[in-house]
Amino acid sequence: MRLNILKIPRTHEGAKARVITSEQALRRTVLSCMLWEGEFYEDGVQIAGRIHELVPKVEAEKVAALAVEARERMKLRHAPLLLVREMARYATHRGFVADTLMRVIQRADELSEFVAIYWAGGRQPLSAQVKKGLAAAFGKFDEYALAKYDRAGAVRLRDVLFLSHARPASEAQAELWKRLAENQLATPDTWEVALSAAGRGEKAEVREAARREVWERLLAERNLGALHASKQLTMFPARRSLCSFFPASIAVPNSTPCVGSSWYG
């Protein structure tokens, strides 16, 4: 078997490919994937495996910066968590783990998601830097966020709280975390909960009036995102004035006042 063979990098289609650095390869891989979801030429497992191989070949500071960019600029959620998990494996990268993890965790369920990723290859103790980052990230979230994203799964938010040994910054936070540990968080006032509960068991007319009241309250309190607002408009009767669903007290910056335009024409 000959080993003295010139190896030319090629694309998946067989054409000659440009030789790129490990940093460039990692950046291209992370910013162009939805982690563990298959692409045209590769499946999600291969992509995750390449990230695992490339992280130790790239300077720790650059991997940390890439994780932050992926989360804050590209709005990716899982890829940054995997980057930090891979950083935690290597002594050369561990110094950046705590600050990077705290920064890329921007939604409460990412706390438990990270631990699930950390344990993907089997349960093992969390490193000191990981505990530090998780503890710092916990302080970002109020009761609404914790209750909304405390979902049933292999890892619960209370598990992460215990594992990270997070210390409350105030008495109020200590009480909040106590309620989390005891599974006694207040039911979150989300649009899903509020709209489904409004007028439940009542006649159609009463139910519609109750849901309208909830709808206007959520808009006034700015607790309903634009995407959810546009989706939920479809539940109201057709050809009703769209503007009538928005309380007059709500001012939308840089918008044109409603003049009777109708939903569905």
C-alpha positions as CSV (number, residue, x, y, z in Angstrom):
1,M,0.0,0.0,0.0
2,R,1.5,3.3,-1.1
3,L,1.6,6.1,1.5
4,N,3.6,8.6,-0.6
5,I,0.5,10.1,-2.2
6,L,-0.3,13.8,-2.7
7,K,-3.6,14.4,-1.0
8,I,-5.6,17.2,-2.6
9,P,-8.6,18.5,-0.6
10,R,-11.8,18.2,-2.5
11,T,-15.4,19.3,-2.0
12,H,-18.2,16.8,-1.6
13,E,-18.8,17.0,-5.3
14,G,-15.2,16.1,-6.1
15,A,-13.9,19.5,-7.2
16,K,-10.6,20.9,-5.9
17,A,-11.2,22.7,-2.6
18,R,-9.3,25.6,-1.1
19,V,-7.1,24.8,1.9
20,I,-8.3,26.7,5.0
21,T,-7.1,27.0,8.5
22,S,-8.6,25.2,11.5
23,E,-10.0,28.6,12.7
24,Q,-11.7,29.2,9.4
25,A,-13.0,25.6,9.3
26,L,-14.5,26.0,12.8
27,R,-16.0,29.3,12.0
28,R,-17.6,28.0,8.8
29,T,-18.9,24.9,10.5
30,V,-20.4,26.7,13.5
31,L,-22.0,29.6,11.8
32,S,-23.6,27.6,9.0
33,C,-25.3,24.8,11.0
34,M,-28.3,24.1,13.2
35,L,-26.5,21.7,15.6
36,W,-27.3,18.0,15.2
37,E,-29.6,18.8,12.2
38,G,-28.6,17.2,8.9
39,E,-27.5,19.2,5.9
40,F,-27.3,18.3,2.3
41,Y,-23.9,16.7,2.4
42,E,-23.5,15.9,6.1
43,D,-25.6,14.7,9.0
44,G,-25.7,16.5,12.3
45,V,-23.5,13.9,14.0
46,Q,-20.6,14.5,11.6
47,I,-20.9,18.3,12.1
48,A,-20.8,18.0,15.8
49,G,-17.8,15.6,15.5
50,R,-15.9,18.1,13.4
51,I,-16.5,20.8,16.0
52,H,-15.1,18.4,18.6
53,E,-12.0,17.9,16.5
54,L,-11.4,21.6,15.7
55,V,-11.8,23.3,19.0
56,P,-8.4,22.2,20.5
57,K,-6.7,23.3,17.3
58,V,-7.9,26.9,17.6
59,E,-6.7,29.5,20.2
60,A,-9.0,29.6,23.3
61,E,-9.7,33.3,23.0
62,K,-10.8,32.9,19.4
63,V,-13.1,29.9,20.2
64,A,-14.7,32.0,23.0
65,A,-15.2,35.0,20.7
66,L,-16.8,32.7,18.1
67,A,-19.2,31.3,20.7
68,V,-20.3,34.8,21.7
69,E,-20.7,35.8,18.0
70,A,-22.7,32.7,17.2
71,R,-25.1,33.4,20.1
72,E,-25.4,37.2,20.0
73,R,-25.1,38.0,16.3
74,M,-26.2,34.8,14.6
75,K,-28.8,33.9,17.3
76,L,-27.7,30.3,17.4
77,R,-28.5,28.5,20.7
78,H,-27.0,25.0,20.7
79,A,-23.8,25.5,18.7
80,P,-22.3,28.1,21.2
81,L,-23.1,25.7,24.1
82,L,-21.3,22.9,22.4
83,L,-18.3,25.1,21.8
84,V,-18.1,25.9,25.5
85,R,-18.5,22.3,26.4
86,E,-15.6,21.4,24.2
87,M,-13.5,24.2,25.6
88,A,-14.0,22.7,29.1
89,R,-12.2,19.6,28.0
90,Y,-8.8,21.3,27.5
91,A,-6.5,23.0,30.1
92,T,-5.6,25.5,27.4
93,H,-9.2,26.6,27.0
94,R,-10.7,26.3,30.5
95,G,-9.8,29.8,31.6
96,F,-12.3,31.3,29.2
97,V,-15.2,28.9,30.0
98,A,-16.9,30.6,32.9
99,D,-17.2,34.1,31.3
100,T,-18.1,32.7,27.9
101,L,-20.8,30.3,29.3
102,M,-22.3,33.1,31.3
103,R,-22.6,35.3,28.2
104,V,-23.9,32.7,25.8
105,I,-26.7,31.5,28.1
106,Q,-29.4,34.0,27.4
107,R,-32.5,31.9,28.0
108,A,-33.3,30.0,31.1
109,D,-33.7,26.6,29.5
110,E,-30.1,26.9,28.1
111,L,-28.9,26.2,31.7
112,S,-30.3,22.7,31.7
113,E,-29.6,22.2,27.9
114,F,-25.9,22.9,28.5
115,V,-25.7,20.3,31.3
116,A,-27.4,17.8,29.0
117,I,-24.8,18.5,26.4
118,Y,-22.0,18.2,29.0
119,W,-23.4,14.8,29.9
120,A,-24.0,13.5,26.4
121,G,-21.1,11.1,26.7
122,G,-22.0,10.0,30.2
123,R,-22.6,11.7,33.5
124,Q,-19.5,13.3,35.1
125,P,-18.7,16.0,37.6
126,L,-19.0,19.5,36.3
127,S,-15.7,21.4,36.1
128,A,-15.1,24.4,38.4
129,Q,-15.2,26.8,35.5
130,V,-18.5,25.3,34.3
131,K,-20.0,25.6,37.8
132,K,-18.9,29.2,38.0
133,G,-20.4,30.1,34.6
134,L,-23.7,28.4,35.3
135,A,-23.9,30.1,38.7
136,A,-23.3,33.5,37.2
137,A,-25.9,32.8,34.4
138,F,-28.5,31.8,36.9
139,G,-28.6,35.3,38.3
140,K,-29.9,36.7,34.9
141,F,-33.4,35.1,35.2
142,D,-36.4,36.2,37.2
143,E,-39.3,34.0,38.4
144,Y,-41.2,34.4,35.1
145,A,-38.3,33.1,33.0
146,L,-37.5,30.3,35.4
147,A,-41.1,29.1,35.5
148,K,-41.6,29.4,31.8
149,Y,-38.6,27.3,30.9
150,D,-38.5,24.8,33.8
151,R,-39.5,22.0,31.5
152,A,-39.7,18.3,32.3
153,G,-36.5,16.6,31.0
154,A,-33.5,14.6,32.0
155,V,-32.1,17.8,33.6
156,R,-34.3,20.3,35.4
157,L,-33.4,23.8,36.3
158,R,-33.4,22.9,40.0
159,D,-30.8,20.2,39.2
160,V,-28.5,22.9,37.6
161,L,-29.0,25.1,40.7
162,F,-27.8,22.3,43.0
163,L,-24.9,21.3,40.7
164,S,-23.6,24.8,40.2
165,H,-23.9,25.8,43.9
166,A,-25.1,29.2,42.9
167,R,-25.2,31.8,45.7
168,P,-28.1,34.3,45.8
169,A,-27.2,38.0,45.6
170,S,-30.2,39.0,47.8
171,E,-32.9,37.7,50.1
172,A,-35.4,38.0,47.3
173,Q,-33.3,35.9,45.0
174,A,-32.8,33.4,47.8
175,E,-36.5,33.0,48.2
176,L,-37.0,32.6,44.4
177,W,-34.4,29.9,44.2
178,K,-36.0,28.2,47.2
179,R,-39.3,28.1,45.4
180,L,-37.5,26.7,42.3
181,A,-35.9,24.0,44.4
182,E,-39.3,23.1,46.0
183,N,-41.1,23.2,42.6
184,Q,-43.3,26.0,43.8
185,L,-42.7,28.7,41.2
186,A,-45.7,30.8,40.3
187,T,-47.4,29.9,37.0
188,P,-45.8,32.2,34.3
189,D,-48.1,34.8,32.8
190,T,-47.4,33.8,29.2
191,W,-49.8,34.4,26.3
192,E,-50.3,30.7,25.9
193,V,-51.4,30.2,29.5
194,A,-53.5,33.4,29.7
195,L,-55.3,32.9,26.4
196,S,-56.1,29.2,26.9
197,A,-57.5,29.9,30.4
198,A,-59.6,32.9,29.4
199,G,-63.3,32.0,29.3
200,R,-62.7,28.3,29.6
201,G,-66.0,26.4,29.9
202,E,-68.1,29.5,29.0
203,K,-70.3,30.1,26.0
204,A,-68.6,31.3,22.7
205,E,-69.6,35.0,23.3
206,V,-68.3,35.1,26.8
207,R,-65.1,33.2,25.8
208,E,-64.3,35.6,23.0
209,A,-64.8,38.6,25.3
210,A,-62.6,37.2,27.9
211,R,-59.8,36.3,25.4
212,R,-60.1,39.8,23.9
213,E,-59.6,41.3,27.4
214,V,-56.5,39.1,28.0
215,W,-55.2,40.0,24.5
216,E,-55.4,43.7,25.1
217,R,-53.8,43.4,28.6
218,L,-50.8,41.4,27.1
219,L,-50.3,44.0,24.4
220,A,-50.5,46.9,26.9
221,E,-48.0,45.2,29.2
222,R,-45.8,44.4,26.1
223,N,-45.9,40.7,27.1
224,L,-46.8,39.6,23.6
225,G,-44.1,39.4,20.9
226,A,-44.6,40.6,17.4
227,L,-44.5,37.1,15.9
228,H,-46.9,35.7,18.4
229,A,-49.2,38.7,17.9
230,S,-49.4,38.1,14.2
231,K,-50.1,34.4,14.7
232,Q,-52.8,34.9,17.3
233,L,-54.7,37.5,15.2
234,T,-56.1,34.5,13.1
235,M,-58.2,33.3,16.1
236,F,-60.4,36.4,15.8
237,P,-63.4,36.5,13.5
238,A,-62.7,37.4,9.9
239,R,-63.2,40.9,8.5
240,R,-63.0,42.5,11.9
241,S,-61.0,45.7,12.0
242,L,-57.4,44.8,12.9
243,C,-57.0,48.1,14.7
244,S,-59.8,47.3,17.1
245,F,-57.7,44.7,18.8
246,F,-55.1,47.2,19.9
247,P,-56.0,49.5,22.8
248,A,-55.8,53.1,22.0
249,S,-53.3,53.6,24.9
250,I,-50.7,51.6,23.0
251,A,-48.3,53.7,21.0
252,V,-46.2,52.0,18.4
253,P,-43.1,54.1,17.5
254,N,-42.7,55.0,13.8
255,S,-46.0,53.4,12.8
256,T,-48.8,54.6,10.7
257,P,-52.1,55.1,12.6
258,C,-54.8,52.6,11.8
259,V,-57.6,53.9,9.6
260,G,-60.0,51.0,9.5
261,S,-58.0,48.4,7.6
262,S,-59.6,45.0,8.0
263,W,-58.1,41.6,8.7
264,Y,-58.6,39.3,5.7
265,G,-59.4,42.1,3.4
